[in-house]
Amino acid sequence: MCLAIPGKLIEIAPDAQGVRMGKANFGGIVKQVCLEYTPEVMIGDYVLVHVGFALSKVNEEEAARTYKALEELQQLGELDVPDVDDPEADPFPESPPAQIRPAA
C-alpha cells in the first residue's frame, strides 16, 4: 500500500540544480521534500508527501485528520528513516554491528 503523509511546509528554497525543494514538519520530524509537482504551495501550507515528493496541497483540517488516522494505524514508520543529507544519521539503525573475523 502506498501512503502519503501530510506535513506543514516550513521552508522553501531551490537546491543546487535549481529544483524547488522544501522542508516539511511531520508531527515534529522535519524532512526535505521535492515541491516540483506542487508549484502553488507556499510556506505554511500543508502537503501530502509520498517518498519525498509533495503530491498535493491539503487544508489543515484534512492534514490533521489524515495524520491522526495514519498514527492510529501505526503507518508513520517511514518518518523514522534518516534523511540522506544527514551525515550523522545511521542508515541502518536496527542492524546489528558487523563482526569481522580474521582470515584463516
PyMOL commands that set and color helices and strands:
alter all, ss='L'
color gray80, all
select helices_A, chain A and resi 60-72+77-80
alter helices_A, ss='H'
color red, helices_A
select strands_A, chain A and resi 5-14+20-26+29-34+46-50+53-58
alter strands_A, ss='S'
color yellow, strands_A
deselect
rebuild
show_as cartoon
